[in-house]
Amino acid sequence: MSIDVKDYASTVPIAWCPGCGNFAILNSAKKALSDLGFPSERVVICTGIGQAPKLPHYMRVNTFNGLHGREVAAAIGVKLAANDLTVVVHAGEGGAYGEGGNHMTHAIRRNVDMTVVVHDNLYYALTKGQASPTTPEGTITRIQPDGVPSKPLNPLALAISQSCSFVGQGTSARPDLLAELLKAAIRHRGFSLVHVLQTCPSWDKIHTPQFYLDHCYELEPDYDPRNREAALSLVMTPGERHPLGVLYLEDRPLYDDSVLHGIKEPMRRRGVNPGAVEKFLDRFK
Ligand SMILES: Cc1ncc(C[n+]2csc(CCOP(=O)(O)OP(=O)(O)O)c2C)c(N)n1
């Protein structure tokens, strides 16, 4: 049964720039949870620092706001302690692929059951538009006046190459499509990466909503996301047009299951048994 989107409304004034793509992503995030019928108390959104990480401030939902780039690490802890909750991360591409690239890579490899939504606006937006891991090579910024000297990271190829269990791409210019993608990602059991091509009216005059409408296309219904070679070749030759939808799917055992040894009860209901802790420590004597 779906839940009224208004149930996720927060009274915190929104501090994003007018026209920011984050507004559309926020609406898609609320719509996805409302369509899934997930009450706000069943969801935890973990974030770090940046414009994207402000998202859960503008929703009535449990949240953990930690350090820049450490949102995925915090989310793993939350998921293992509260394994009955739905854990979602919202991060900028700077936090997710730059400062937090290590955590992201290893969380993908481990396959923790969570959804990571990366708002890729191509810049470090909060700190005034420096180049981020995905800024196109040669782009001139106020900090890179001679142009960005490095090639941009290819996060989709990285995720697929590491057998990420769910890899999807959406855009803030197509919020309804993004809401559907988020629903599929959250429903998926395993590590889901949703890469969102996001507009940033303050630092980027090129990648406007119209740009993404013109340069993105929906994957054909007969596209097979379980074909690894096809998925890799799709994202290794990015070109001018960006595919939207579920790019890659792989069923893998969950890290959560292997470390929790079948325990279904969340930690807050299990309580602490000092005898069990001592017994556990005895194994290392
Ligand atoms: C470890 C660490 N490095 C750098 C910073 C400074 N810092 C805070 S937010 C930010 C940029 C955020 O960019 P991004 O993660 O892409 O999110 P956006 O603001 O673009 O949504 C930076 C560089 C920090 N707080 N901590």
PDBQT file of the ligand as one rigid body, heavy atoms in Angstrom, charges set to zero:
ROOT
HETATM    1  C1  LIG A 301      37.569  14.677   4.037  1.00  0.00    +0.000 C 
HETATM    2  C2  LIG A 301      37.045  15.998   3.574  1.00  0.00    +0.000 A 
HETATM    3  N1  LIG A 301      37.502  16.519   2.422  1.00  0.00    +0.000 NA
HETATM    4  C3  LIG A 301      37.019  17.691   1.976  1.00  0.00    +0.000 A 
HETATM    5  C4  LIG A 301      36.068  18.361   2.673  1.00  0.00    +0.000 A 
HETATM    6  C5  LIG A 301      35.559  19.708   2.179  1.00  0.00    +0.000 C 
HETATM    7  N2  LIG A 301      34.325  19.506   1.450  1.00  0.00    +0.000 N 
HETATM    8  C6  LIG A 301      33.127  19.480   2.072  1.00  0.00    +0.000 A 
HETATM    9  S1  LIG A 301      31.866  19.323   1.009  1.00  0.00    +0.000 SA
HETATM   10  C7  LIG A 301      32.933  19.269  -0.301  1.00  0.00    +0.000 A 
HETATM   11  C8  LIG A 301      32.439  19.163  -1.719  1.00  0.00    +0.000 C 
HETATM   12  C9  LIG A 301      31.216  18.320  -1.876  1.00  0.00    +0.000 C 
HETATM   13  O1  LIG A 301      31.098  17.923  -3.224  1.00  0.00    +0.000 OA
HETATM   14  P1  LIG A 301      30.251  16.659  -3.580  1.00  0.00    +0.000 P 
HETATM   15  O2  LIG A 301      30.557  15.537  -2.668  1.00  0.00    +0.000 OA
HETATM   16  O3  LIG A 301      30.383  16.394  -5.050  1.00  0.00    +0.000 OA
HETATM   17  O4  LIG A 301      28.750  17.123  -3.240  1.00  0.00    +0.000 OA
HETATM   18  P2  LIG A 301      27.933  18.388  -3.821  1.00  0.00    +0.000 P 
HETATM   19  O5  LIG A 301      28.164  19.531  -2.863  1.00  0.00    +0.000 OA
HETATM   20  O6  LIG A 301      28.433  18.664  -5.200  1.00  0.00    +0.000 OA
HETATM   21  O7  LIG A 301      26.509  17.909  -3.803  1.00  0.00    +0.000 OA
HETATM   22  C10 LIG A 301      34.253  19.371   0.100  1.00  0.00    +0.000 A 
HETATM   23  C11 LIG A 301      35.411  19.368  -0.807  1.00  0.00    +0.000 C 
HETATM   24  C12 LIG A 301      35.601  17.798   3.885  1.00  0.00    +0.000 A 
HETATM   25  N3  LIG A 301      34.627  18.367   4.595  1.00  0.00    +0.000 N 
HETATM   26  N4  LIG A 301      36.095  16.628   4.303  1.00  0.00    +0.000 NA
ENDROOT
TORSDOF 0
